[in-house]
């Protein structure tokens, strides 16, 4: 199993990391960074309302600071597409948000590519006998949409169980988080990181600066 996409807590000190996902423009990226985000997520899945077309309008991505983790969100890419995305100079890691197989993930790990694997959680069966995806970073999200961003929560007790059963994993909690509930989520689940899209938006693909700041402050304080 390769290292997680975040630095290990033993070397950086423990606190809940925050990933602001669904970033579509430079202003929102700057707001998130200035507010203390540890990672930014960019959706390269054409089926998303937060899709970024890599062939146009991405110069601002190249200017983002190197000390913030920049994650490309992909849904069922081909192996070549995943490789090409990982090789972009402004991308640090991938987030696989589809039905990518353990074998697919193994091949990425063998290439030394850093990635997180998203798991859709609906009920008990969703977390039984989770296979190895050859990464320490596992994102637990609501199953309502195949590519996330639903704004819906799932039972946090299920995520809490995964955190306790898989202590070596970097669990990212997602799905329906917002400034008003993220402290409770962190308090119950104790995830390595939290991930938010819809909960800090003014409209799809456009962040609300006040909610971004409130979310990050609440997550870090918890």
Secondary structure, 3 states (H helix, E strand, C coil): CECCCCCCHHHHCCCCEEEECCCCCHHHHHHHHHCCCCEEEEECCCCCCCECCCCCCCHHHHCCCCCCEEEEEECCCCHHHHHHHHCCCCCCEEEECCCCCHHHHHHHHHCCCCEEEEEEECCHHHHCCCCCCCECEEEEEECCCCCCCCCCCCCHHHHHHHHHHCCCCEEEECCCCCCCCHHHHHHHHCCCEEEECHHHEEECCEECHHHHHHHHHHHHHC
